[in-house]
Amino acid sequence: MATHTTEERNGKLRTEVKLEPGETVALCRCFASQKFPFCDGSHKQQPGKVAPVIVSAPAAEPKKAD
């Protein structure tokens, strides 16, 4: 399950999102999401063509037998 932390750095907010291997999430770009930084579909109510950015973590590599 994706987790996130937000901290202030040099007067600006920085959000870090951590994904599990193989996980895909939609990240908000309209800043209207009640689940920010994750998309909740709020962009559909906003003017313009803003949509979420989709981010995927690569699946874990299978461990090789020695």
N, C-alpha and C positions, 0 to 999 in steps of 0.2 A: 504494500500500500504506500502510495506517495506521501511524503511528509514535507513540511516546509518550516522555515524559520525566517523571521524578518528582523533586521537590526539596522541601527543608524550608523552610517560611516561617512565622515566628513560632511555632516549635515544633510545627507541624503539617505533614503531608505533603500536597503538592499535585501532582496528576498532570494533565498536559496531553496531549491526543490531537490529532494532526493528520491530517486525511483528505484524500484526493485528490478532485477534483471528481467527483461521481456515486457515490462510494464509500459503502457501508453497513456498519456494524459493530455487534456486540452487546457492550455493556459490562457487566461483572460488577457485581452489587449484593449478592451473598451473601458476598463477601470470601473465598471458598474456592477460587477459580480458580487453577490453577497457571500460567495465562497472564495473570494480572491486569495491566492493567485490563480485558483482553478476556475474554469469557465462554468457558469450555470445557465447559459443561454440568454443572459440579459442583453447581449449585443443585438439581439433580434428586435429589441424595442428602441435601439439607438439609430439616429440618422447616419447615413453613409454606408460604406461597404466593409466595416470592421468585422472581423471574425477571429476566432481563437487561433493560436498557434498550436499545432499538434507536435508533441515531443515523445519520442520512444527511446527506451533504453535497450541496448542490444541484449539478446538472450545470453544467459551464462554458457560459456564453453564447457562441453562435457570434459571431465577430467580423464586424462590418458592413464591407462594402466601401465605400471612399470614393468 
